[in-house]
């Protein structure tokens, strides 16, 4: 029985889970959630996840939400994309948690504000504030990658997948790869990993192009 991932293509957090499943080479399938029409907040969906969010993974009797938890489960199940030691595993989790707090939370919010809200509701002060926080996060990530290929160890791990989650999207949110050469080279390495796919090739989109 394949793992089911409730998701939609525009969700960077869903992408982290989907790409982890993809690169771990486990059998999985996307289940489309029509987020922009309110499906994630519906009573029916809340029987799957009371938090009213995607992604949600269902593997047999196990239902799990939150991208970092899903990544950890998939890595443990497959034996891939994790650390080779206890110290590496903790370092991976440090980056996953950093991403959730410093990078993805701000990138997801500002990308939503700039692309998926009506123009009259796009508060420029809020967008500028969030982009300032993102610039600080990009600096941390770019500096970390100055002298190494991957965030932890000598190969791609779920730390890399977590931190790249929003950076492959083309919708404008204040991130230009050319401004961050170490991040740019790292994203290229990720996209050259066998099995990699763009988020819109891994999951169904909620909105047309």
C-alpha positions as CSV (number, residue, x, y, z in Angstrom):
1,X,0.0,0.0,0.0
2,X,1.5,3.3,-1.0
3,X,1.8,6.3,1.3
4,X,-0.7,9.0,0.7
5,X,0.3,12.7,0.9
6,X,-2.5,15.2,1.2
7,X,-1.1,18.3,-0.5
8,X,-1.3,20.8,-3.3
9,X,1.4,22.1,-5.6
10,X,1.6,25.7,-4.4
11,X,2.4,24.6,-0.8
12,X,6.1,24.8,0.0
13,X,5.6,22.8,3.2
14,X,3.9,20.1,1.1
15,X,6.8,20.2,-1.2
16,X,9.3,19.4,1.6
17,X,7.3,16.3,2.4
18,X,6.7,15.3,-1.2
19,X,10.4,15.7,-2.2
20,X,11.5,13.7,0.9
21,X,9.2,10.9,-0.2
22,X,10.4,11.2,-3.7
23,X,14.1,11.1,-3.0
24,X,13.8,8.4,-0.3
25,X,12.3,6.3,-3.1
26,X,9.3,5.1,-1.2
27,X,6.0,4.3,-2.9
28,X,3.7,7.3,-2.5
29,X,1.0,9.2,-4.2
30,X,-0.4,12.8,-3.9
31,X,-3.9,13.4,-2.8
32,X,-5.0,16.9,-4.0
33,X,-6.4,19.3,-1.4
34,X,-8.2,22.3,-2.9
35,X,-6.7,24.8,-0.4
36,X,-7.9,28.0,-2.1
37,X,-11.5,26.8,-2.1
38,X,-11.3,26.1,1.7
39,X,-11.0,22.3,1.6
40,X,-8.3,22.2,4.3
41,X,-10.7,24.0,6.7
42,X,-13.7,21.8,6.0
43,X,-15.2,19.5,8.6
44,X,-14.4,16.5,6.3
45,X,-10.7,17.4,6.1
46,X,-10.4,18.1,9.8
47,X,-11.2,14.5,10.5
48,X,-7.8,13.8,8.8
49,X,-6.0,16.8,10.4
50,X,-7.8,18.9,13.1
51,X,-5.2,21.6,12.5
52,X,-6.7,22.2,9.1
53,X,-3.4,22.2,7.3
54,X,-1.4,20.4,4.7
55,X,0.7,18.4,4.3
56,X,-0.8,15.3,5.9
57,X,0.7,11.8,5.4
58,X,-1.3,8.6,5.7
59,X,0.7,5.4,5.9
60,X,-1.6,2.5,6.8
61,X,-3.0,3.3,10.3
62,X,-0.6,6.2,10.8
63,X,-1.7,9.7,10.1
64,X,1.0,12.4,10.5
65,X,1.0,16.2,9.9
66,X,3.7,18.9,9.9
67,X,6.4,18.6,7.2
68,X,9.3,18.1,9.6
69,X,7.6,15.2,11.4
70,X,6.8,13.7,8.0
71,X,10.3,14.0,6.9
72,X,11.6,12.4,10.0
73,X,9.2,9.5,9.6
74,X,10.1,8.9,6.0
75,X,13.8,9.1,6.7
76,X,13.4,6.6,9.6
77,X,11.2,4.3,7.5
78,X,13.5,4.3,4.4
79,X,16.9,4.6,6.1
80,X,17.7,7.5,3.7
81,X,18.2,11.2,3.9
82,X,19.1,11.0,7.6
83,X,22.3,11.4,9.5
84,X,25.1,8.8,9.8
85,X,25.6,9.5,13.5
86,X,23.6,10.8,16.5
87,X,25.4,14.1,16.1
88,X,24.5,14.4,12.4
89,X,20.9,13.5,13.2
90,X,20.7,16.3,15.7
91,X,22.4,18.7,13.3
92,X,19.8,17.8,10.7
93,X,17.0,18.5,13.1
94,X,18.6,21.8,14.0
95,X,18.4,22.9,10.4
96,X,14.8,21.6,10.0
97,X,13.7,23.6,13.0
98,X,15.6,26.7,11.9
99,X,14.0,26.5,8.5
100,X,10.5,26.1,10.0
101,X,11.0,29.2,12.2
102,X,13.3,31.5,10.2
103,X,13.0,30.7,6.5
104,X,9.9,28.8,5.5
105,X,7.5,30.6,7.9
106,X,8.5,34.0,6.5
107,X,8.9,32.9,2.9
108,X,5.5,31.1,2.9
109,X,3.8,34.2,4.4
110,X,5.3,36.8,2.1
111,X,4.8,34.6,-1.0
112,X,1.1,34.2,-0.1
113,X,0.7,37.9,0.5
114,X,2.4,38.8,-2.8
115,X,0.8,36.3,-5.1
116,X,-2.4,34.7,-3.7
117,X,-4.2,37.6,-2.0
118,X,-6.1,40.3,-3.9
119,X,-3.8,43.2,-4.6
120,X,-5.7,45.6,-2.3
121,X,-5.0,43.3,0.7
122,X,-1.2,43.2,0.1
123,X,0.2,45.3,2.9
124,X,3.5,46.7,1.7
125,X,4.8,47.4,5.2
126,X,4.2,43.8,6.3
127,X,5.8,42.5,3.1
128,X,8.9,44.7,3.6
129,X,9.2,43.5,7.2
130,X,9.0,39.9,6.2
131,X,11.5,40.4,3.4
132,X,13.9,41.9,5.9
133,X,13.7,38.8,8.0
134,X,14.2,36.6,4.9
135,X,17.3,38.5,3.9
136,X,18.8,37.7,7.3
137,X,17.8,34.0,6.8
138,X,19.3,33.9,3.3
139,X,22.5,35.4,4.7
140,X,22.8,32.6,7.3
141,X,22.1,29.9,4.7
142,X,24.4,31.4,2.1
143,X,27.3,31.7,4.6
144,X,26.8,28.2,5.8
145,X,27.1,26.9,2.2
146,X,30.3,28.9,1.5
147,X,32.7,26.0,1.9
148,X,30.5,22.9,1.6
149,X,28.1,21.2,-0.7
150,X,25.4,20.1,1.8
151,X,24.1,21.4,5.1
152,X,25.0,18.3,7.0
153,X,27.6,15.7,6.1
154,X,28.7,14.8,2.6
155,X,25.4,14.2,0.9
156,X,21.8,15.5,0.6
157,X,19.7,15.1,3.7
158,X,16.3,16.2,4.8
159,X,18.0,19.3,6.2
160,X,18.6,20.4,2.6
161,X,15.1,19.4,1.5
162,X,13.6,21.4,4.4
163,X,15.5,24.6,3.7
164,X,15.0,24.5,-0.1
165,X,11.3,24.0,0.2
166,X,10.2,27.5,-1.0
167,X,13.3,28.4,-3.0
168,X,12.3,26.6,-6.2
169,X,9.1,28.5,-6.7
170,X,9.0,31.1,-9.5
171,X,6.3,33.3,-8.0
172,X,8.0,36.5,-6.8
173,X,8.5,36.9,-3.1
174,X,11.9,38.7,-2.9
175,X,14.3,35.9,-3.5
176,X,16.7,36.1,-6.5
177,X,19.1,33.1,-6.8
178,X,21.7,35.3,-8.5
179,X,22.0,37.4,-5.3
180,X,23.0,34.4,-3.3
181,X,25.7,32.4,-5.2
182,X,26.2,29.7,-2.6
183,X,22.5,29.1,-2.3
184,X,22.3,29.1,-6.1
185,X,25.0,26.4,-6.5
186,X,23.3,24.4,-3.7
187,X,19.9,24.5,-5.4
188,X,21.5,23.4,-8.6
189,X,23.1,20.4,-6.8
190,X,19.7,19.5,-5.3
191,X,17.9,19.8,-8.7
192,X,20.6,17.5,-10.2
193,X,19.9,14.8,-7.6
194,X,18.4,11.7,-9.2
195,X,14.7,11.7,-8.7
196,X,14.3,15.4,-8.1
197,X,11.3,17.1,-9.4
198,X,9.9,20.7,-9.3
199,X,7.0,21.1,-6.9
200,X,4.5,21.6,-9.8
201,X,5.7,18.3,-11.3
202,X,5.4,16.4,-8.0
203,X,1.9,17.6,-6.8
204,X,-1.3,18.9,-8.5
205,X,-1.6,22.6,-8.6
206,X,-4.6,24.4,-7.1
207,X,-4.4,27.4,-9.4
208,X,-3.8,27.6,-13.2
209,X,-0.6,29.2,-14.4
